[in-house]
Amino acid sequence: AIKLEQATIAYEAAKAAYDLKVNPGDAQTAQLKAQLTQAELQLALAEKPVTETDRQMVEKQIELAEAAVEMAAIQVDEATIRAPRAGTLAELYVTAGQMVGPQVPAGKLVSDDIELVFKLEESRLPEVKVGQNASLRVSAWPDTDFPAVVTRIAATADAHSHTFAVTVAPLDKEGLLRSGMFAKLALLVEEHPNALLVPQSAIVKNADGQAMVYVTNADNQVEQRSVALGLTQDDQVEILSGLTEGDLVVTVGQADLEDGAKVEVVR
């Protein structure tokens, strides 16, 4: 037998849920209404004595109400749009009450996992590998380097550009990067600790194409030296030989200099 107290509590809970959401066209409301009907029948059955025939009739109505609850739950499930993956809804293409078909896009979902894809020439393919470290910058935060790692290299070249798509995943703990941004990427090809660097503007070429720099001495005279160049990074170039740490290198006006010329040192 159904206890009156239990039936009353069930009825009040169902009615409260229904009263909170009254929208005739809502599948969730239909489910709540069916639950309310079920609770009403159970309450009526518990409140007063009934004949066996009446009891069977009410129990049948309860079964129908339970079936209606199950059907409404199915409708709620079918009416719920679920994203295929985790992310942020960047744009919504539909509005409440709008009639849409199964092929109509509901919105634009942007993945929370930002990726950068760039094109790599075939000749430079040996320089890049999965797991390689990189860093990138965007114009919105020009002084911020976002560490990144190469996650994927295309197995085949693009049919038109004959380049390979390389995917890089940046580390963005603060969520500053946004889909659609343009970025400047730097790949870590080699590491040379304690490398000797000079500005690229200090390098000049002689008639034979040899890289040269002008170094000032204690008398503020310049001496032309040939140098061997290594890796470059931004506006800096590595000097493999020809200079030592502490040498004063001319970075402006080298085109008008010659060996032994006097200069004014401006630091």
N, C-alpha and C positions, 0 to 999 in steps of 0.2 A: 504494500500500500504506500501511496505517496503521502508523506507527512505535510500538514498544512504549512508549518513554519518554513520548510525547505522550498515548497512551491511558491510561497509569498516572496521569499528572498530572490528566487530565480526570476519571478515576474518583475519585481522592482528593478533588478539589474538590467534585464532586457529592455524595459521601458525607458530607463535612464539612457542607455546606449542609443536607442532609437530616437529619443527626443533631441539628443545632441546633434544628430545628423539627419535632417529631413530634406532630401533632394529626390523627388520622384523618379528622375532619370538615372539615378546612381545605382550601380549594381551592388555596391556595399550596403546601401539603404535597403535594397530588396532582401539581402541576407538578414539584416537586423529586424526587418518587419516579420520575416518568417520565424525568427527566433522569438519575437514578441508573441506571435500567434501561438507558438508551441507553449510558451510559459503561461499564457492566458488559459489554455485548455487544461494544463496541469493544475493550475490554481483552482479552476472551476471543479475539477474532479476531486480535489482535496477538501473543498469548502463545505460540501453538503453530501449527504447520503444519496446514492443513485441506484436505480435498478440495474440488474445485470445487462439488460439490453442497452440502457443508457451508457453504462460503463464501456461496453464493447464499442459503441458508436463514438464515444469520446476518445478511446484509445486508438481507434482507426483514424480519427482526425489528427491525433498526435503523430501517428506514423506519417500521415500526409504532410504535416508541418515539418517533421524531421527531414522528409525527402525534399521539401522546399528549401530547407536550410542547406542541404548538400548541393542542390542545384544552384542556389544563390552563391555558394562558395566557389563553385566552378565558374560562374559568370564573373565573379570578382577576379579570379585568377586569370581568366581570358581577357579581361578588360585592363589588366595591369601590364604596362610596358616596362620591360626590364632591359637594362643596358647589357650588351654582350660582354662588356669588360669594365673594369674600374676606370674612372676618369672624371672629368669635369664637363658639365653640359655648357658648352660655349654659346650655342644658339638654339632657340626653340622655334620650329617652323609652324606649329599648329596652336590653336587656341581652344579654350574650353567650349564644348558644344559643337565644334566643327566636325563635319562629316569627312572621314578619311577612309582610304582603301588600304589594302595590305601592302601596296608598293609605294605608298606615300611616305617619304622620310619625315620623322617626327622632330628631329633636331640634329645638332652637330655635337658629337662627343669627342672631347680632346683628352688624349691619354695624359695621365700625370707623369708618366715616364718620358721626359723630353729626349729626343734624339737629333743628332745633326748628321746630315748626309752630304758628302762632297764627292766630286769627281776626281779621279786620280789617273794620270797618264800612265800608259803601259810601261814606259821606261823607268818610272819611279815605283813600280809595284814591288820590287824587291826590298824597298826601304820600309815598307809598312807591313805589320802583322797584327793579328788579333791579340789583344792584351797589352798593346803598346800604349804608353802614356802620352797624353796630349794636354793642351790647355786652349781655352777659347775666350774671346772677348766679344761683347756686344756694345753697340753705340750707346745704349741706355745706361750702361755702367762701364765706361771706357777704362777705368782704372782697376777694374776687378778681373782677376784671372780665375776662370772656372776650370778646375782640374777635370780631366775627362779620360776615357779609355776607349780604344778601338774595339768594337764588339762584333763587327761583321764586315767581310770583304766579299763583294759580288764574285760569283764563280765565272761569270761571262761578262764580256765587255758590252757596252751600249752599242747598238747597231749603227747609230748615226754619228756619235761623237768618238767612238772607239776608246772610251774611258771606262774605268771601273768605279762603281759606286762603293764608297766606304762609309760605314755607319759608326758614329762616335756617340757614346753616352756620357754626358757631363754630370758632374756631381753638383747638385744645386739644393743644398739643405734648406735655404731660406725661401725657395720657390720664386726666385727672381726671373728666371727665364720663361718665355712665353712662346707658344707655337706661332710660327710665321716670322720670327725674328731672323735677321741676317747676322752672321757671326764671322769673326776672323779666327781661323784655327792655326795653331802651331803644334806640329808633331815633334815629339822627342825622338830624334833619329839616333843620336849618340850623346853620351855624357862625357864631358872632359872637365873633371874637377880642377880647380885652380888654374883655369885657362887664362892666358893673357889676351885681353880684348882692347881694341881701339875703335873709335867711331869709323864707320865706312867712309865718311867724308874726308878722313885723313889719307886715304889710299889714292895714289895717282899711278898712272902707267907711263913707262918710258916708250921710246920708239919701237922697242922690241916686244912690247906688251908685258914687260916685267912689272910686278907690283912694287911700288916704292913709297917711302914716307920721308918726311923731313923732320929731323930731330934737332932740337936746340941744345947748345952747350952752355957752359958757365959764362961765356962771353956774349951770349945771345946771338951767336952765329948758327946758321942751319947747316946740317950735314945730311946729304941724301943717302938713304940706305935702302937696299933691296930687302924685301921681306917675303916669307912664305906664308900664304894664307890658309886658314883652316875653315872651320864651320862658321856660319853666320847666324845671328839671332837678332831680329828686329833691325836696328840700325848699327849693330855692333858686329865686328868681324874678329875671329881668332887669329892671333899671330903665332905661327909655329916656330919661326926663327927670324933673326934680324933685329929684334928688340929685347930689352930686358926691363924688368919691373922698375919703375921710377923714371924712365926716359920721358922727356917732354916732347910730345909730338904736335906738330902744327896741323890744325884742323881747318883753317880758313886761309884762302889766298895762295895756296900752293902753286897754282898755275903761273904766278908771276915770280916765283922764287928760282934761285939757282944756288948751287953748292957754294957755301961760304958767305952767303948774304946775311946782313944784319937784320934782326927783327926785334920788335918790341913784344915782350911776353905779357900777355893779358890772361890772368887766371880767372 
